[in-house]
Amino acid sequence: MIVVMGATGNVGRPLVQALAAAGEQVTAVSRGVSDAAVPEGVRHQQADLTTPESLRTVLDGADALFLHDGGPSAHLLSPRDILDVAKAGGVGRIVLLSSIGAATRPQSASHGGMMRAIEDAVRQSGMDWTILRPGGFSSNAYAWVESVRAQRTVAAPFGDVGLPTVDPADIAEVAATALREDGHAGQFYELTGPALSTPRQRAEAIGDALGEPIRFIEQTRDEAHAQMLQFMPGPVVETTLDALGEPNAAEQRISPDVERVLGRAPRTFADWVQRHIAAFR
């Protein structure tokens, strides 16, 4: 049995679908999972990573675990307690969704600190582990849904700074491969899209998919900071803005890892938009 934490998220949802389609026995876990959130035949349970004891019944009898880094709640996690519960349940293989920032922002408390601590706990767990380090998600464009629907505008800082955003479906396929197949233990996979794209270009891609022009509004760093504080802790906001505005060479590197694992090129941002354009109409 494979347990997927964060099963209703941007990566967890396609991961559950991919595993179920491959005939795997899957338990989908999230804090607010519902019957409609998972494919037919998939067991679903509610649990909270910040309360490791809530995971015991979820992980009992599991062979493999997909674990995410906790997102905004990362600072509340006790990774060693989570992993102890996983091992007690029989888990022998773990795939961790981390972030490229764990490697590229070592001085950051939110990335180089918290994320590396979670990675280190996984590496020292005694289980077979694979760590995924994606860059920015293409699905971060969901933050623009309301303004695109209402005003056909996109507001973002650093409009002409390019990053190789990655499609969450590609992350999910790499995770599914590492969970199901041998040969991935002890590997770090950096996951990116096939090319750099800027916020201005991503806004244009949404307009192309809609068949209507989208007006791009470039925010100042202070404007973006104030907006992001509504859903991110302050240290995470600072590090995120640093990476968006002044990415280093490692953060702009196009990684071969998606193609190396899946045998095909990663999807473009335009591919992601075409599949999800209904959200922006």
N, C-alpha and C positions, 0 to 999 in steps of 0.2 A: 504494500500500500504506500502511496505517495501523498504526503500532507503538504498542502500549499497554503502558506500564511498570506494574508492580504489578498484573498482570492477574488475580491471585487474591485481591485485596483487596476491601473492601466497596464500593468504587466501580469498581475495575478489572473485576471479574467481570461486573456488569450492563452495563458499557460494552462489553466484548468481545461479549457476547450481543446487544446492540442493534446494533452495527456489523455483526456476522455476519448478523443477521436482515435488515439493509438491503442485503445483497449485497456488502458491502465486503470486499476482501482484507485480512485482519488478521493481524498477528503479535503474539501474546500473550507477554509477557516477565515473568518473576519469578525470584526467587532459587531457588525450589523448585517450579517448575511441573511438573505431571504430565499425562499424556494425559487423565485424568478431569476435569481442572480447566478445560478449555476446550471449546467446542462442536465438534462434528464439522466437519472441513474447515478449522479454524483452525490456522495454523502456530504452534507454541509453542517457545520457546527459553529457556534459563537465562542470566541475566546479572545483574550487580550494579552498581547506580548508583555505588557507592563505588569501582568500578574502571572508569573510562571506557573503557579499551582493550577491555574485554570486550563493549562495545556495538557495535564496528565491524561485525562480521558481521551483527548484529541489524538495524542501521540502514541497511545498504547497500541502496540502491534504494528507500528509503522516501520517501513524499511528505509524510506528516504524523506527528506524534508527540504522544502524551499522556504528560505527565511529572508525577509527583507530587513533593511537597516533601521526601521522604525520611523523613518521620515521625521516629521516635526516632534515626534515623541521619543526620538533616539536617546535623549539625555535621561529618560525615565527607565530605560531598559537595564536589566541585569543579565547580560549575555551568558555568563557562565551558569547562572541558575536555569536559564532557558535550555542550554545545551545539556545540563545534567538531567533535566526532565526528559529531553529527547533521547539521550542514551539509555535512560532507565526504561523507556518505552520500546527500545529495540532499534532505534534509528542507527544505521551504519553509514549513510551517505547524506551529505548536506550540500546544498547550493545556496550561497549567500548573494543576495543582491546588494551590492555596496555602491560606490560611486567613484568616478575617476578622480574626484577631489581627494580621496584618501591617499592617492599617490602624488598628485600635483600640488596640493596645498598642505604640506606637512606642518606648517606653522599655525594653521587654523585650528582653533579648539573644536569647531563644529565638524570639520572634515578630517584633517590630519589627526585630531585627537579622538573624538567619539567614534568615527567610522573605523579608524585604525584599531581602536580598542576592541570593537566588535569583530573585525577581521582576525585580530590576534587570538581572540577567544575561540573562534572557529578553527583556526589553524592548530591550536593546541588541544582541541577537543578529543583527539584520538579517532575521530571519524574520517572517512574519505571526504575531502572537501574540494569544492570548486568555488572560486570567488569571481563574480561578475562586476566589472567596473564600467558602467555606461557613462557617457557624457550626458548633455542635456537631452531631455525627451522631446520628440516631435509633438507629443500630446500636451506639452506645456502651452501650446497655442489655444487650448481650451480656455485659458484665461481671457482670451479676446472674444469669446462667443457673444457676450452681452453687447459689447460695443459694435461688433460686426452686424449683429441682428438689428440693432436699433438705429445705428448711424452710418454703417458701412465704413467704420474707422478702426484702426489699430493703433494703440499707443504703447510705445516701448522705448527704453533707453538704448543708446549705442547702436543706432539704426544700421550702421554700415560695418559692424564688426561681425565677422563670420565665425561660426562654430559648426562642427559636424554632428548636428542633432541626430538622434537614433530613434527609429520606430520601435515603440514598446513591443510590437508583435515580433520583431527580430530578437529582442531580449528574451521574450517568452520562448521562442523556438530554440535558442541556444540553451536556455535553462532546461527545457524539456529533454534535449539531447543529453545534457550532462546528468540529469536525473535518471535517465533510462539506460544509458549506454556506458560501457567501460571505456577507460582511456582518458578520462578528464580529471582524475584525482590529482590534487596538488597544483592545479592550473589557475592562473589569473587570466581572465579574458577582458580586454578593453574593448568596449562595444561602441561603435560610432556609425553614423551614416556614411554614404559614399563620397560626400563632397561638403565643403563649407557652404553654409547659407547664412545670410544676415536676416535680422528682423524685418527689414524692408522687403527683402526678397520673399520671405515667408508670407508677408501680408499680400504681396502680388500673387503668390501661388493660390492663396485663398480666393482672391478676386477672380483669377482665371477659372477656378473650379466653379465659382458661383456664376460666372459670366457677367459680372458687374465690377466696376473699379472699386478698390478699397483705398481710402486715403490714409497714409501713414503719418502719425504724429510722433515726433521724437521727444520723449520725456527727458528732463534733466535727471541726474543721479538722485538728487534730493526728492523729486517727485516719485520716482520709482521706489525709493527707499520707504517713503511714507505709505505707499500702496502695499508693498510686500510685507510690511510690519503687521498688516491685518491678518496674515495667515502663516507667518514664519517668525521664529525667534530672532532677536536682533543679531546675534553672532552669525547665524546662517544667512541672514540678509546681506550682511557686510561681505562675507566670503563669496556669496553668489554674485553680487554686483561687481566685485573685483574680477571674478572669472568671466563675467559677461563683457565687461568694459576693457579689461587688459588681460586677455587670455595668454597664457604662456605657450611655448611651442608644443608641449605635450598635450595641452588642451585643444590645440588646433590640428593635431596629427590625425590623419585618416588611418584607422587601425584595420589590419587585414583579418581580425579575429572572427567577425561574423562570417565572412566567406570561408575562412579556414575550417570552421566548425560545421557550417551548413552547406558548403559546396556551391554557394551562389552569392551574388553581390547583395549587400544590404539595400533595403528599400530607401527611396528618396523621401524628402518631406512632401513633395507633390503626390507621391503614392499614398502617404498617410492622409493627406487632405482629401483626395478623391474618395477614400473609403469612409471618411467621417464628415463629409461636407454637409450632411443633413443637419448636424448640430449648429451650423452657422447660418442656415437659411432664415 
